[in-house]
């Protein structure tokens, strides 16, 4: 049985504890979550750049992957028992596929990833993420992802 979803503060604490390499709050900032969606910001900085001064593909991949994962956590959470959180369906959900179409070069600004779950079932979640530079309307990339949700 899936538990209640998590809010922004709960997801931030969870990610900081279980995925410290993400550097949540500094490199990435979760701006909103709920209703099968999440908005995640990749904070523009030298660590995310590739030669030529543009945001790297791996940084954009991370933004897309995290945004979908956070949208899933926003819906199913990690359970009510903190001692079992690391063994919950939400925690153990894993990416089984992620495709990105790079549409244009991102400018020197934060990237905003707007994730939306298109399907959330008992075993699979499918979502998409539109990425755009801050204060720009046109997208710089679009990703689709499928996550496996394990039975727990």
N, C-alpha and C positions, 0 to 999 in steps of 0.2 A: 504494500500500500504506500502511495506517495504522500509525503507530508506537505504541510503548508509551505509556501514560498518564503523567500527572504527579502528584506528590504536593503537599501543601499548600504546603510551602516553595518548590517550583519554580513553582507557579502564582503565589504572592505575588510572587516576583522578576519573573516574566514580566509580570504586570499592572502592577507599579510601573514597569517599563521602557517598556512599549508603550502603557499607558493611565494616565498619571500623574494625569489628571483624576479618576479613581476614588478617589484618596487611600486606597489599600488599606493597612490597618493602623491607620488613624485613623477615617475615615468608614465603612469597611466592613472586616470581619474574616472571613476564611475559616476556619471552625472544623474542617471535615472534608471529605474528598473520597474517592471510591472506590466501586466496585461500582455505577456508574451513578448516583451521587447526590452531592450537595454540600450542606453546611449553611453558609450565609452570614449574618452578622450586620450589620445596619444600626445603627450606633451612634447612639443618640438624641442630637440636638443641634439648636440653633437653625437651622442651615443647611437642615435637612430639614423644617421646619415651614411650615405655611400659616396664614393668618388663622384664628383659633379655637383655635390651639395644638395642632393634630393633625398627624401626619406627612402630607406631601403625596402626592398621587397620583404625580407624577413620581419622587419618591424611592422609592416602592413599586415602580413600573415598573422603575426601575434595579436594585433589589434582585432582582426576579424575573429580569430579563434577564441580569444578571451570574451569578446562581446557576446558571441553565441552561448558560451559556457555560462556567462553571467545571466543571460536571459533565461536559460534553463534553471539555474539556481533560484532566480526570481519566481519561478513557477513551482518547482518541486522541493526546493530547499535541501537541507542535509539532516532533517530529523530533529527531534526535540531533546535527544540525549547527547550532550557534548562529548561524552566518552565514546560514543558510537558514531560520531559525525564522520570519522574517516572511513567508515564502512557503509555509508549510505549510498543509495542509488544516485543522488545528486552529486556527491563527491566523486564517485567512481565512474561517472559518465565520461566517455572518451570520444575523441574525434575519430571517425572512421573514414571520412572524406572531407576535403576542403579544396575548393577551386577558386582561384582569383582571376579576374580579368582586370588588367591594369589599363585604365582608360586615358589618363593624361598624367603628366609629371606634377606631383604635388609641390606647391610653393613652400617657402620657408615659414611655415605656420603649424600650429597644432593640427592634428587630424582628428576628425570626429567620425566615429563608427556608429551607425544606427542599425542595430540588429533587430530582426523580427523573426519569431518562430512561425513557420508556415504549417508545421505539424508537430504536435507533441503527443506521442503515444506512450504506451507502457514500456516499449523496448527501443524505440527510435525517436529522435527529434531531428527535424529538418528546418534549417533557417537560412536567412540571407542577411548580408551586411552591406550597406552602402557607405562608402568612405568618401569624405570630402574635406578639403582644407577649410579651416575656420574662416568664417565670413565669406565663403564662396558657395554658390548654389550648385555648380556643376560637379558631378562626382569624379573622383580620381581613380576609384576602383570599386568593383562589385565582387562579392564573394558569396558562395553558397556552401553550406556545410551540412553534414549528417553526423549525428552523435549517436553512439550506442548507449542505452541506459540499461545497466545490468539489473537482473532480479536480485533483490536482497532479502 
